[in-house]
């Protein structure tokens, strides 16, 4: 019985740590994506029409490079953001619900 309790505690600790790591990874990736969007919007609000041509061209080049927000990718082409963590929590909840239902029937 003691081994079963210790196993359950180990599994819970593993789930807690993995949950924390997933949340941190996705949270900071989302923050990074938000800051990239904010940078683009801030650059768009600059009073570029008062600048000389050389600086306008530099701003134009920067705007073209920041037009698409940078994103941290994981699992191939999926962006790590709030959508990924929500989908993961939904799938884990479905798995736990299924597992509890199956074990209660037997």
N, C-alpha and C positions, 0 to 999 in steps of 0.2 A: 504494500500500500504506500509506503514511504517513497518508493521509486516512482510510482504513478504520480504522486503529488510533485515530486521534484521534476519529473518530465513535463508536467503541465506548467510549472513555474518557468522552466527553461524555454518552453514554446512561447509562453506569454511574453517573456523578456525579449526573445527573438522577434516576435511580431511587433512589439513596442518600438524596438530600435529600428527595424526596417521601415515601419510606418513613419517614424521621425525623420529618417534619412530621405524617404520619398517626398515627404512634405517639404522639407528644406530645399531639396533639389528643385522641385517644381515651383516653389514660392520664389526663390531667387532667380530662376529662369524667367518667371513672369515679371518680376521687378525689372530685370534687364531689358526685356522686351518693351515694357512701359516707358522706361527711360529713353530708349531709342526712338520711340514715337514722340515723346516729349521734346527731344532734341530736334527732330524734323519740324515739329510745329513751331518751336521757338525760332529756328532759322528762317522759317517762312514769314515770321512777323518782323524781321529786321527791316529797317528803312534803307533798303539797298539802292533806291532811286537817287539818294544823295551822294552815293559813292562814285569814285572814278571807275572807268571801264575795266581796269585790271582787277580791282577788288570785286566788281560785279561778276566777272568771269570766274574768279575763285569761288565765290559764293554759289554760283550756278553749278560748278563742278561738285562742291560739297553737297548741295541739295540733290543732285542726281545720285550721289553715293548713299545718301541717307534716306532716299525715297522709300525703300523697302526696309522695314524694321529687321534688325538682326535678331535671330532666335537661336537658342541653344537646342540642338536636335538630339533626340535619343531614339533608339529602336528604329534606325534607318532614317526615315524622312518625317517623323512626327516631332512637333515642337513640344518641349517640356514646359507646360504651363498649367494653369488652373483646370483646363479641360481634361488633361491627362490624369490629374489626381482625382478628379470627380469620376471619371470613367473607371479608374482603378478601384476606388472605394465602392462603386456600384457593383463591379464584378466580384469583389471580395465579399460583399454583403450577400449577393446571390449565391455564391459558393457556400458560405456559412449557413445560410437558410436551407439550402438543399441538403447539406451534410447533417444538420440538426433534424430535418424531416426524415431522412433515410434512417438515421440511428434510432429515432423514436419508434419507427414502425417495426423494427426487429426486436 
